Amino acid sequence: MSSKKVGIEEARKTLGDLVNEVRYTGAVVTLTRHGKPVARITPVEDTTDTPQQPQKEDAS
């Protein structure tokens, strides 16, 4: 699996291409702002280790 870094401004312009690259090649794309990592695009099958958002409790 390959990995690359893309600036957030460039990612805005090429998001569809980045998503296709991740989907079809399994690459991981790290989005950066001012050279620092801020987010990551990964294939769906790689998200099993990602923490899930807590469920909101029903106030009833």
All heavy atoms as a GROMACS GRO file, in nm:
protein
  458
    1MET      N    1   0.086  -0.117   0.000
    1MET     CA    2   0.000   0.000   0.000
    1MET      C    3   0.090   0.124   0.000
    1MET      O    4   0.182   0.136   0.079
    1MET     CB    5  -0.090  -0.004   0.124
    1MET     CG    6  -0.173   0.117   0.141
    1MET     SD    7  -0.296   0.114   0.275
    1MET     CE    8  -0.248  -0.012   0.384
    2SER      N    9   0.059   0.216  -0.090
    2SER     CA   10   0.140   0.337  -0.098
    2SER      C   11   0.075   0.450  -0.020
    2SER      O   12  -0.041   0.443   0.018
    2SER     CB   13   0.160   0.376  -0.244
    2SER     OG   14   0.038   0.411  -0.302
    3SER      N   15   0.152   0.553   0.002
    3SER     CA   16   0.104   0.668   0.078
    3SER      C   17   0.158   0.794   0.014
    3SER      O   18   0.269   0.795  -0.040
    3SER     CB   19   0.154   0.658   0.222
    3SER     OG   20   0.116   0.771   0.295
    4LYS      N   21   0.078   0.901   0.016
    4LYS     CA   22   0.128   1.028  -0.033
    4LYS      C   23   0.064   1.141   0.045
    4LYS      O   24  -0.039   1.124   0.109
    4LYS     CB   25   0.106   1.043  -0.183
    4LYS     CG   26  -0.035   1.067  -0.226
    4LYS     CD   27  -0.038   1.076  -0.378
    4LYS     CE   28  -0.155   1.150  -0.433
    4LYS     NZ   29  -0.152   1.160  -0.577
    5LYS      N   30   0.130   1.256   0.040
    5LYS     CA   31   0.080   1.375   0.109
    5LYS      C   32   0.033   1.476   0.004
    5LYS      O   33   0.100   1.495  -0.098
    5LYS     CB   34   0.190   1.437   0.195
    5LYS     CG   35   0.231   1.350   0.310
    5LYS     CD   36   0.340   1.417   0.392
    5LYS     CE   37   0.380   1.325   0.506
    5LYS     NZ   38   0.486   1.384   0.587
    6VAL      N   39  -0.081   1.538   0.033
    6VAL     CA   40  -0.138   1.638  -0.058
    6VAL      C   41  -0.183   1.756   0.026
    6VAL      O   42  -0.249   1.738   0.129
    6VAL     CB   43  -0.258   1.578  -0.135
    6VAL    CG1   44  -0.323   1.683  -0.224
    6VAL    CG2   45  -0.217   1.458  -0.217
    7GLY      N   46  -0.149   1.876  -0.017
    7GLY     CA   47  -0.196   1.995   0.051
    7GLY      C   48  -0.347   2.009   0.040
    7GLY      O   49  -0.408   1.968  -0.059
    8ILE      N   50  -0.409   2.066   0.141
    8ILE     CA   51  -0.555   2.074   0.147
    8ILE      C   52  -0.611   2.155   0.030
    8ILE      O   53  -0.717   2.121  -0.024
    8ILE     CB   54  -0.600   2.131   0.284
    8ILE    CG1   55  -0.747   2.101   0.310
    8ILE    CG2   56  -0.573   2.278   0.296
    8ILE    CD1   57  -0.771   1.962   0.356
    9GLU      N   58  -0.543   2.258  -0.014
    9GLU     CA   59  -0.590   2.338  -0.128
    9GLU      C   60  -0.591   2.254  -0.256
    9GLU      O   61  -0.686   2.258  -0.333
    9GLU     CB   62  -0.506   2.464  -0.146
    9GLU     CG   63  -0.524   2.565  -0.035
    9GLU     CD   64  -0.666   2.620  -0.025
    9GLU    OE1   65  -0.731   2.638  -0.129
    9GLU    OE2   66  -0.711   2.642   0.089
   10GLU      N   67  -0.486   2.178  -0.278
   10GLU     CA   68  -0.479   2.090  -0.395
   10GLU      C   69  -0.585   1.981  -0.385
   10GLU      O   70  -0.648   1.943  -0.484
   10GLU     CB   71  -0.340   2.028  -0.408
   10GLU     CG   72  -0.324   1.937  -0.527
   10GLU     CD   73  -0.335   2.009  -0.661
   10GLU    OE1   74  -0.312   2.131  -0.666
   10GLU    OE2   75  -0.367   1.943  -0.760
   11ALA      N   76  -0.608   1.929  -0.265
   11ALA     CA   77  -0.708   1.824  -0.245
   11ALA      C   78  -0.848   1.874  -0.280
   11ALA      O   79  -0.929   1.799  -0.335
   11ALA     CB   80  -0.704   1.774  -0.101
   12ARG      N   81  -0.877   1.999  -0.250
   12ARG     CA   82  -1.008   2.056  -0.286
   12ARG      C   83  -1.030   2.053  -0.436
   12ARG      O   84  -1.139   2.029  -0.484
   12ARG     CB   85  -1.018   2.200  -0.237
   12ARG     CG   86  -1.040   2.210  -0.090
   12ARG     CD   87  -1.057   2.357  -0.050
   12ARG     NE   88  -1.079   2.365   0.093
   12ARG     CZ   89  -1.031   2.459   0.171
   12ARG    NH1   90  -0.959   2.557   0.120
   12ARG    NH2   91  -1.055   2.460   0.299
   13LYS      N   92  -0.924   2.077  -0.511
   13LYS     CA   93  -0.934   2.082  -0.657
   13LYS      C   94  -0.943   1.943  -0.719
   13LYS      O   95  -0.998   1.929  -0.828
   13LYS     CB   96  -0.813   2.154  -0.715
   13LYS     CG   97  -0.801   2.298  -0.672
   13LYS     CD   98  -0.671   2.357  -0.722
   13LYS     CE   99  -0.646   2.494  -0.661
   13LYS     NZ  100  -0.512   2.544  -0.695
   14THR      N  101  -0.886   1.843  -0.651
   14THR     CA  102  -0.874   1.710  -0.712
   14THR      C  103  -0.935   1.600  -0.626
   14THR      O  104  -0.894   1.484  -0.637
   14THR     CB  105  -0.725   1.677  -0.737
   14THR    OG1  106  -0.657   1.677  -0.612
   14THR    CG2  107  -0.661   1.778  -0.831
   15LEU      N  108  -1.034   1.634  -0.543
   15LEU     CA  109  -1.088   1.536  -0.449
   15LEU      C  110  -1.136   1.409  -0.518
   15LEU      O  111  -1.108   1.298  -0.474
   15LEU     CB  112  -1.200   1.597  -0.366
   15LEU     CG  113  -1.261   1.504  -0.260
   15LEU    CD1  114  -1.155   1.458  -0.161
   15LEU    CD2  115  -1.375   1.574  -0.189
   16GLY      N  116  -1.210   1.423  -0.626
   16GLY     CA  117  -1.260   1.304  -0.697
   16GLY      C  118  -1.147   1.213  -0.742
   16GLY      O  119  -1.155   1.091  -0.727
   17ASP      N  120  -1.042   1.271  -0.796
   17ASP     CA  121  -0.927   1.191  -0.840
   17ASP      C  122  -0.859   1.124  -0.721
   17ASP      O  123  -0.817   1.007  -0.730
   17ASP     CB  124  -0.826   1.278  -0.914
   17ASP     CG  125  -0.880   1.329  -1.047
   17ASP    OD1  126  -0.970   1.264  -1.105
   17ASP    OD2  127  -0.833   1.435  -1.092
   18LEU      N  128  -0.846   1.195  -0.611
   18LEU     CA  129  -0.783   1.137  -0.491
   18LEU      C  130  -0.865   1.019  -0.439
   18LEU      O  131  -0.809   0.915  -0.404
   18LEU     CB  132  -0.766   1.242  -0.382
   18LEU     CG  133  -0.664   1.352  -0.409
   18LEU    CD1  134  -0.672   1.459  -0.301
   18LEU    CD2  135  -0.524   1.294  -0.417
   19VAL      N  136  -0.996   1.036  -0.434
   19VAL     CA  137  -1.082   0.928  -0.385
   19VAL      C  138  -1.072   0.806  -0.477
   19VAL      O  139  -1.062   0.692  -0.429
   19VAL     CB  140  -1.228   0.977  -0.372
   19VAL    CG1  141  -1.322   0.860  -0.348
   19VAL    CG2  142  -1.239   1.080  -0.260
   20ASN      N  143  -1.070   0.828  -0.606
   20ASN     CA  144  -1.056   0.715  -0.699
   20ASN      C  145  -0.922   0.645  -0.681
   20ASN      O  146  -0.914   0.522  -0.683
   20ASN     CB  147  -1.073   0.761  -0.843
   20ASN     CG  148  -1.217   0.784  -0.879
   20ASN    OD1  149  -1.308   0.729  -0.817
   20ASN    ND2  150  -1.239   0.868  -0.979
   21GLU      N  151  -0.816   0.722  -0.662
   21GLU     CA  152  -0.685   0.663  -0.639
   21GLU      C  153  -0.686   0.575  -0.514
   21GLU      O  154  -0.635   0.462  -0.516
   21GLU     CB  155  -0.580   0.773  -0.625
   21GLU     CG  156  -0.440   0.721  -0.602
   21GLU     CD  157  -0.337   0.832  -0.594
   21GLU    OE1  158  -0.368   0.949  -0.624
   21GLU    OE2  159  -0.223   0.800  -0.555
   22VAL      N  160  -0.745   0.625  -0.407
   22VAL     CA  161  -0.753   0.548  -0.283
   22VAL      C  162  -0.836   0.423  -0.304
   22VAL      O  163  -0.798   0.313  -0.264
   22VAL     CB  164  -0.812   0.636  -0.170
   22VAL    CG1  165  -0.848   0.552  -0.049
   22VAL    CG2  166  -0.714   0.745  -0.132
   23ARG      N  167  -0.949   0.439  -0.369
   23ARG     CA  168  -1.040   0.326  -0.389
   23ARG      C  169  -0.978   0.215  -0.473
   23ARG      O  170  -0.988   0.097  -0.440
   23ARG     CB  171  -1.167   0.375  -0.456
   23ARG     CG  172  -1.268   0.266  -0.482
   23ARG     CD  173  -1.393   0.320  -0.544
   23ARG     NE  174  -1.491   0.215  -0.561
   23ARG     CZ  175  -1.598   0.227  -0.635
   23ARG    NH1  176  -1.624   0.340  -0.697
   23ARG    NH2  177  -1.682   0.126  -0.646
   24TYR      N  178  -0.915   0.252  -0.584
   24TYR     CA  179  -0.869   0.151  -0.679
   24TYR      C  180  -0.727   0.102  -0.654
   24TYR      O  181  -0.692  -0.007  -0.698
   24TYR     CB  182  -0.882   0.204  -0.821
   24TYR     CG  183  -1.027   0.226  -0.859
   24TYR    CD1  184  -1.076   0.352  -0.887
   24TYR    CD2  185  -1.115   0.119  -0.864
   24TYR    CE1  186  -1.209   0.372  -0.920
   24TYR    CE2  187  -1.249   0.138  -0.896
   24TYR     CZ  188  -1.296   0.264  -0.924
   24TYR     OH  189  -1.428   0.283  -0.956
   25THR      N  190  -0.645   0.178  -0.585
   25THR     CA  191  -0.507   0.134  -0.562
   25THR      C  192  -0.479   0.097  -0.418
   25THR      O  193  -0.376   0.037  -0.389
   25THR     CB  194  -0.405   0.242  -0.603
   25THR    OG1  195  -0.414   0.352  -0.512
   25THR    CG2  196  -0.428   0.289  -0.746
   26GLY      N  197  -0.570   0.136  -0.327
   26GLY     CA  198  -0.546   0.109  -0.186
   26GLY      C  199  -0.450   0.208  -0.122
   26GLY      O  200  -0.410   0.191  -0.007
   27ALA      N  201  -0.413   0.312  -0.196
   27ALA     CA  202  -0.322   0.413  -0.143
   27ALA      C  203  -0.386   0.486  -0.025
   27ALA      O  204  -0.508   0.491  -0.012
   27ALA     CB  205  -0.286   0.514  -0.251
   28VAL      N  206  -0.303   0.542   0.060
   28VAL     CA  207  -0.348   0.627   0.169
   28VAL      C  208  -0.301   0.768   0.137
   28VAL      O  209  -0.184   0.789   0.104
   28VAL     CB  210  -0.289   0.581   0.304
   28VAL    CG1  211  -0.323   0.679   0.415
   28VAL    CG2  212  -0.338   0.441   0.338
   29VAL      N  213  -0.392   0.865   0.143
   29VAL     CA  214  -0.358   1.004   0.115
   29VAL      C  215  -0.370   1.083   0.245
   29VAL      O  216  -0.475   1.083   0.309
   29VAL     CB  217  -0.451   1.064   0.008
   29VAL    CG1  218  -0.420   1.211  -0.014
   29VAL    CG2  219  -0.439   0.986  -0.123
   30THR      N  220  -0.262   1.146   0.285
   30THR     CA  221  -0.261   1.232   0.402
   30THR      C  222  -0.276   1.376   0.355
   30THR      O  223  -0.200   1.423   0.271
   30THR     CB  224  -0.130   1.216   0.482
   30THR    OG1  225  -0.117   1.080   0.521
   30THR    CG2  226  -0.129   1.304   0.605
   31LEU      N  227  -0.378   1.443   0.407
   31LEU     CA  228  -0.401   1.583   0.373
   31LEU      C  229  -0.323   1.670   0.470
   31LEU      O  230  -0.324   1.646   0.590
   31LEU     CB  231  -0.550   1.616   0.381
   31LEU     CG  232  -0.641   1.528   0.295
   31LEU    CD1  233  -0.787   1.568   0.314
   31LEU    CD2  234  -0.602   1.535   0.149
   32THR      N  235  -0.257   1.772   0.416
   32THR     CA  236  -0.175   1.859   0.499
   32THR      C  237  -0.220   2.005   0.487
   32THR      O  238  -0.276   2.045   0.386
   32THR     CB  239  -0.027   1.851   0.458
   32THR    OG1  240  -0.012   1.897   0.324
   32THR    CG2  241   0.027   1.709   0.472
   33ARG      N  242  -0.197   2.078   0.593
   33ARG     CA  243  -0.219   2.224   0.594
   33ARG      C  244  -0.090   2.286   0.646
   33ARG      O  245  -0.046   2.252   0.755
   33ARG     CB  246  -0.338   2.260   0.683
   33ARG     CG  247  -0.363   2.409   0.686
   33ARG     CD  248  -0.488   2.445   0.763
   33ARG     NE  249  -0.605   2.416   0.680
   33ARG     CZ  250  -0.716   2.356   0.723
   33ARG    NH1  251  -0.725   2.317   0.848
   33ARG    NH2  252  -0.816   2.335   0.642
   34HIS      N  253  -0.031   2.371   0.565
   34HIS     CA  254   0.098   2.433   0.599
   34HIS      C  255   0.203   2.326   0.630
   34HIS      O  256   0.285   2.340   0.720
   34HIS     CB  257   0.085   2.529   0.716
   34HIS     CG  258  -0.019   2.635   0.693
   34HIS    ND1  259  -0.006   2.733   0.598
   34HIS    CD2  260  -0.138   2.655   0.752
   34HIS    CE1  261  -0.112   2.810   0.601
   34HIS    NE2  262  -0.195   2.766   0.692
   35GLY      N  263   0.197   2.214   0.555
   35GLY     CA  264   0.295   2.107   0.569
   35GLY      C  265   0.272   2.011   0.683
   35GLY      O  266   0.346   1.915   0.700
   36LYS      N  267   0.168   2.033   0.764
   36LYS     CA  268   0.140   1.946   0.878
   36LYS      C  269   0.018   1.859   0.850
   36LYS      O  270  -0.084   1.909   0.800
   36LYS     CB  271   0.117   2.029   1.004
   36LYS     CG  272   0.240   2.107   1.044
   36LYS     CD  273   0.217   2.182   1.172
   36LYS     CE  274   0.346   2.259   1.206
   36LYS     NZ  275   0.337   2.327   1.332
   37PRO      N  276   0.024   1.730   0.882
   37PRO     CA  277  -0.091   1.641   0.857
   37PRO      C  278  -0.213   1.684   0.937
   37PRO      O  279  -0.203   1.718   1.054
   37PRO     CB  280  -0.041   1.505   0.907
   37PRO     CG  281   0.106   1.518   0.924
   37PRO     CD  282   0.137   1.662   0.942
   38VAL      N  283  -0.330   1.687   0.868
   38VAL     CA  284  -0.454   1.724   0.936
   38VAL      C  285  -0.565   1.620   0.917
   38VAL      O  286  -0.659   1.617   0.996
   38VAL     CB  287  -0.506   1.862   0.890
   38VAL    CG1  288  -0.411   1.972   0.934
   38VAL    CG2  289  -0.529   1.867   0.740
   39ALA      N  290  -0.555   1.536   0.814
   39ALA     CA  291  -0.658   1.436   0.788
   39ALA      C  292  -0.601   1.328   0.698
   39ALA      O  293  -0.494   1.346   0.639
   39ALA     CB  294  -0.781   1.500   0.724
   40ARG      N  295  -0.675   1.219   0.686
   40ARG     CA  296  -0.628   1.108   0.603
   40ARG      C  297  -0.746   1.050   0.527
   40ARG      O  298  -0.854   1.035   0.582
   40ARG     CB  299  -0.565   1.002   0.693
   40ARG     CG  300  -0.502   0.890   0.616
   40ARG     CD  301  -0.425   0.796   0.707
   40ARG     NE  302  -0.306   0.865   0.754
   40ARG     CZ  303  -0.262   0.862   0.879
   40ARG    NH1  304  -0.327   0.793   0.970
   40ARG    NH2  305  -0.154   0.927   0.914
   41ILE      N  306  -0.723   1.017   0.400
   41ILE     CA  307  -0.820   0.944   0.320
   41ILE      C  308  -0.768   0.802   0.306
   41ILE      O  309  -0.657   0.782   0.258
   41ILE     CB  310  -0.838   1.007   0.181
   41ILE    CG1  311  -0.876   1.154   0.191
   41ILE    CG2  312  -0.944   0.931   0.101
   41ILE    CD1  313  -0.878   1.227   0.058
   42THR      N  314  -0.847   0.705   0.351
   42THR     CA  315  -0.804   0.565   0.346
   42THR      C  316  -0.914   0.481   0.283
   42THR      O  317  -1.031   0.519   0.286
   42THR     CB  318  -0.776   0.508   0.487
   42THR    OG1  319  -0.896   0.511   0.562
   42THR    CG2  320  -0.668   0.587   0.557
   43PRO      N  321  -0.879   0.366   0.226
   43PRO     CA  322  -0.981   0.278   0.174
   43PRO      C  323  -1.076   0.234   0.286
   43PRO      O  324  -1.036   0.224   0.402
   43PRO     CB  325  -0.903   0.158   0.121
   43PRO     CG  326  -0.764   0.208   0.101
   43PRO     CD  327  -0.744   0.314   0.204
   44VAL      N  328  -1.201   0.206   0.251
   44VAL     CA  329  -1.301   0.170   0.350
   44VAL      C  330  -1.259   0.050   0.433
   44VAL      O  331  -1.274   0.050   0.555
   44VAL     CB  332  -1.437   0.142   0.281
   44VAL    CG1  333  -1.536   0.085   0.380
   44VAL    CG2  334  -1.490   0.268   0.219
   45GLU      N  335  -1.200  -0.051   0.373
   45GLU     CA  336  -1.162  -0.170   0.448
   45GLU      C  337  -1.054  -0.143   0.551
   45GLU      O  338  -1.033  -0.221   0.642
   45GLU     CB  339  -1.120  -0.284   0.356
   45GLU     CG  340  -1.005  -0.253   0.265
   45GLU     CD  341  -1.048  -0.191   0.132
   45GLU    OE1  342  -1.166  -0.163   0.114
   45GLU    OE2  343  -0.960  -0.171   0.049
   46ASP      N  344  -0.984  -0.029   0.540
   46ASP     CA  345  -0.880   0.006   0.636
   46ASP      C  346  -0.932   0.084   0.755
   46ASP      O  347  -0.856   0.121   0.843
   46ASP     CB  348  -0.771   0.090   0.568
   46ASP     CG  349  -0.680   0.006   0.481
   46ASP    OD1  350  -0.691  -0.116   0.482
   46ASP    OD2  351  -0.598   0.067   0.412
   47THR      N  352  -1.061   0.112   0.762
   47THR     CA  353  -1.114   0.196   0.869
   47THR      C  354  -1.160   0.116   0.990
   47THR      O  355  -1.215   0.172   1.084
   47THR     CB  356  -1.231   0.282   0.819
   47THR    OG1  357  -1.335   0.196   0.772
   47THR    CG2  358  -1.186   0.378   0.710
   48THR      N  359  -1.137  -0.015   0.993
   48THR     CA  360  -1.183  -0.095   1.106
   48THR      C  361  -1.113  -0.056   1.236
   48THR      O  362  -1.168  -0.075   1.343
   48THR     CB  363  -1.160  -0.245   1.080
   48THR    OG1  364  -1.023  -0.265   1.048
   48THR    CG2  365  -1.249  -0.294   0.966
   49ASP      N  366  -0.994   0.002   1.228
   49ASP     CA  367  -0.922   0.043   1.349
   49ASP      C  368  -0.954   0.186   1.391
   49ASP      O  369  -0.905   0.235   1.490
   49ASP     CB  370  -0.770   0.033   1.326
   49ASP     CG  371  -0.726  -0.111   1.309
   49ASP    OD1  372  -0.796  -0.200   1.359
   49ASP    OD2  373  -0.622  -0.132   1.245
   50THR      N  374  -1.038   0.254   1.312
   50THR     CA  375  -1.072   0.392   1.340
   50THR      C  376  -1.176   0.398   1.452
   50THR      O  377  -1.277   0.328   1.446
   50THR     CB  378  -1.130   0.461   1.214
   50THR    OG1  379  -1.034   0.450   1.110
   50THR    CG2  380  -1.161   0.606   1.240
   51PRO      N  381  -1.153   0.479   1.554
   51PRO     CA  382  -1.253   0.490   1.662
   51PRO      C  383  -1.385   0.543   1.607
   51PRO      O  384  -1.387   0.631   1.522
   51PRO     CB  385  -1.192   0.591   1.758
   51PRO     CG  386  -1.050   0.605   1.719
   51PRO     CD  387  -1.038   0.561   1.577
   52GLN      N  388  -1.493   0.487   1.654
   52GLN     CA  389  -1.626   0.529   1.613
   52GLN      C  390  -1.674   0.646   1.697
   52GLN      O  391  -1.635   0.659   1.812
   52GLN     CB  392  -1.724   0.411   1.625
   52GLN     CG  393  -1.688   0.292   1.538
   52GLN     CD  394  -1.694   0.326   1.390
   52GLN    OE1  395  -1.789   0.389   1.346
   52GLN    NE2  396  -1.594   0.287   1.316
   53GLN      N  397  -1.760   0.727   1.638
   53GLN     CA  398  -1.820   0.838   1.712
   53GLN      C  399  -1.914   0.780   1.818
   53GLN      O  400  -1.987   0.685   1.791
   53GLN     CB  401  -1.902   0.927   1.618
   53GLN     CG  402  -1.816   1.001   1.518
   53GLN     CD  403  -1.736   1.112   1.584
   53GLN    OE1  404  -1.774   1.164   1.687
   53GLN    NE2  405  -1.625   1.145   1.524
   54PRO      N  406  -1.915   0.833   1.938
   54PRO     CA  407  -2.009   0.785   2.040
   54PRO      C  408  -2.151   0.811   1.996
   54PRO      O  409  -2.182   0.912   1.935
   54PRO     CB  410  -1.973   0.865   2.164
   54PRO     CG  411  -1.875   0.968   2.124
   54PRO     CD  412  -1.832   0.940   1.984
   55GLN      N  413  -2.238   0.718   2.030
   55GLN     CA  414  -2.380   0.733   2.000
   55GLN      C  415  -2.444   0.832   2.096
   55GLN      O  416  -2.414   0.830   2.215
   55GLN     CB  417  -2.452   0.597   2.011
   55GLN     CG  418  -2.400   0.494   1.912
   55GLN     CD  419  -2.433   0.531   1.768
   55GLN    OE1  420  -2.539   0.585   1.741
   55GLN    NE2  421  -2.341   0.501   1.678
   56LYS      N  422  -2.529   0.918   2.045
   56LYS     CA  423  -2.599   1.012   2.131
   56LYS      C  424  -2.710   0.936   2.204
   56LYS      O  425  -2.782   0.857   2.146
   56LYS     CB  426  -2.659   1.125   2.050
   56LYS     CG  427  -2.554   1.214   1.990
   56LYS     CD  428  -2.617   1.330   1.916
   56LYS     CE  429  -2.508   1.418   1.858
   56LYS     NZ  430  -2.563   1.531   1.786
   57GLU      N  431  -2.722   0.964   2.332
   57GLU     CA  432  -2.825   0.899   2.411
   57GLU      C  433  -2.957   0.971   2.388
   57GLU      O  434  -2.963   1.094   2.378
   57GLU     CB  435  -2.789   0.903   2.560
   57GLU     CG  436  -2.668   0.818   2.590
   57GLU     CD  437  -2.638   0.812   2.737
   57GLU    OE1  438  -2.731   0.834   2.818
   57GLU    OE2  439  -2.523   0.789   2.772
   58ASP      N  440  -3.063   0.891   2.381
   58ASP     CA  441  -3.197   0.948   2.362
   58ASP      C  442  -3.242   1.010   2.492
   58ASP      O  443  -3.231   0.953   2.598
   58ASP     CB  444  -3.292   0.835   2.320
   58ASP     CG  445  -3.419   0.887   2.255
   58ASP    OD1  446  -3.426   1.009   2.230
   58ASP    OD2  447  -3.509   0.806   2.230
   59ALA      N  448  -3.294   1.132   2.486
   59ALA     CA  449  -3.331   1.207   2.606
   59ALA      C  450  -3.473   1.172   2.655
   59ALA      O  451  -3.530   1.246   2.732
   59ALA     CB  452  -3.323   1.356   2.578
   60SER      N  453  -3.527   1.059   2.612
   60SER     CA  454  -3.664   1.028   2.656
   60SER      C  455  -3.669   0.960   2.789
   60SER      O  456  -3.584   0.914   2.848
   60SER     CB  457  -3.735   0.940   2.554
   60SER     OG  458  -3.654   0.838   2.503
   0.00000   0.00000   0.00000
